[in-house]
Amino acid sequence: MGTVLILVVAAFFLLMGLYALAVPAALAQPFGIRIESPVARSEIRAVYGGFGLAIAALLGATAADVGDIRPGAVVAVAAALGGMALGRIISRLLGDATGFYPNWFYCGVEIVAAGLLLLAR
């Protein structure tokens, strides 16, 4: 069961990474971020695309039981997801109120994904 949970989260990162590489402006648009310059497209492709693919690969290796990386890998990725959710919560506490989508939707996704990874340890 743990391997399936890891693969679900890996698929999320894989799809996000591929989407960011293919259409960086579309990925940023729901957040009100306008991606108009080559450097902005490169940043979205690097941070969301490259990072997403790297995390998907790490989780794929974890699911395939390569080496002894499972405990550390799932905790590290869960911590990163938790940190992203925490950043959204702190932003709200500092006065940046937002609607449910996209901010709170993705906060929920991040919390659920982190929880799934911790269950998969």
Contacts in CASP RR format, 6 or more apart in sequence:
PFRMAT RR
TARGET T0000
AUTHOR 0000-0000-0000
METHOD contacts of the structure
MODEL  1
MGTVLILVVAAFFLLMGLYALAVPAALAQPFGIRIESPVARSEIRAVYGG
FGLAIAALLGATAADVGDIRPGAVVAVAAALGGMALGRIISRLLGDATGF
YPNWFYCGVEIVAAGLLLLAR
1 120 0 8 1.000
2 119 0 8 1.000
2 120 0 8 1.000
3 63 0 8 1.000
3 65 0 8 1.000
3 120 0 8 1.000
5 116 0 8 1.000
5 117 0 8 1.000
5 119 0 8 1.000
5 120 0 8 1.000
6 59 0 8 1.000
6 60 0 8 1.000
6 62 0 8 1.000
6 63 0 8 1.000
6 74 0 8 1.000
6 116 0 8 1.000
6 117 0 8 1.000
6 120 0 8 1.000
7 59 0 8 1.000
7 60 0 8 1.000
7 63 0 8 1.000
8 116 0 8 1.000
9 59 0 8 1.000
9 77 0 8 1.000
9 113 0 8 1.000
9 116 0 8 1.000
9 117 0 8 1.000
10 55 0 8 1.000
10 56 0 8 1.000
10 59 0 8 1.000
10 60 0 8 1.000
10 63 0 8 1.000
11 56 0 8 1.000
12 109 0 8 1.000
12 113 0 8 1.000
13 52 0 8 1.000
13 53 0 8 1.000
13 55 0 8 1.000
13 56 0 8 1.000
13 59 0 8 1.000
14 52 0 8 1.000
14 53 0 8 1.000
14 56 0 8 1.000
16 27 0 8 1.000
16 48 0 8 1.000
16 49 0 8 1.000
16 52 0 8 1.000
17 48 0 8 1.000
17 49 0 8 1.000
17 50 0 8 1.000
17 51 0 8 1.000
17 52 0 8 1.000
17 53 0 8 1.000
17 56 0 8 1.000
18 49 0 8 1.000
18 53 0 8 1.000
19 26 0 8 1.000
19 27 0 8 1.000
19 48 0 8 1.000
19 49 0 8 1.000
20 27 0 8 1.000
20 44 0 8 1.000
20 45 0 8 1.000
20 47 0 8 1.000
20 48 0 8 1.000
20 49 0 8 1.000
20 50 0 8 1.000
20 52 0 8 1.000
21 45 0 8 1.000
21 49 0 8 1.000
21 50 0 8 1.000
21 53 0 8 1.000
24 35 0 8 1.000
24 40 0 8 1.000
24 41 0 8 1.000
24 44 0 8 1.000
24 45 0 8 1.000
24 48 0 8 1.000
25 34 0 8 1.000
25 35 0 8 1.000
25 36 0 8 1.000
25 41 0 8 1.000
25 44 0 8 1.000
27 44 0 8 1.000
27 48 0 8 1.000
28 34 0 8 1.000
28 35 0 8 1.000
28 44 0 8 1.000
29 35 0 8 1.000
30 101 0 8 1.000
30 102 0 8 1.000
31 102 0 8 1.000
31 103 0 8 1.000
34 40 0 8 1.000
35 41 0 8 1.000
35 44 0 8 1.000
55 77 0 8 1.000
55 80 0 8 1.000
58 69 0 8 1.000
58 73 0 8 1.000
58 77 0 8 1.000
59 73 0 8 1.000
59 74 0 8 1.000
59 77 0 8 1.000
61 69 0 8 1.000
61 73 0 8 1.000
62 69 0 8 1.000
62 70 0 8 1.000
62 73 0 8 1.000
62 74 0 8 1.000
70 121 0 8 1.000
71 121 0 8 1.000
74 117 0 8 1.000
74 118 0 8 1.000
74 120 0 8 1.000
74 121 0 8 1.000
75 117 0 8 1.000
75 118 0 8 1.000
75 121 0 8 1.000
77 114 0 8 1.000
77 117 0 8 1.000
78 113 0 8 1.000
78 114 0 8 1.000
78 115 0 8 1.000
78 117 0 8 1.000
78 118 0 8 1.000
79 114 0 8 1.000
81 110 0 8 1.000
81 111 0 8 1.000
81 113 0 8 1.000
81 114 0 8 1.000
81 117 0 8 1.000
82 110 0 8 1.000
82 111 0 8 1.000
82 114 0 8 1.000
83 110 0 8 1.000
84 106 0 8 1.000
84 107 0 8 1.000
84 110 0 8 1.000
85 107 0 8 1.000
85 108 0 8 1.000
85 110 0 8 1.000
85 111 0 8 1.000
85 114 0 8 1.000
88 103 0 8 1.000
88 104 0 8 1.000
88 106 0 8 1.000
88 107 0 8 1.000
88 110 0 8 1.000
89 107 0 8 1.000
91 103 0 8 1.000
92 98 0 8 1.000
92 103 0 8 1.000
98 104 0 8 1.000
END
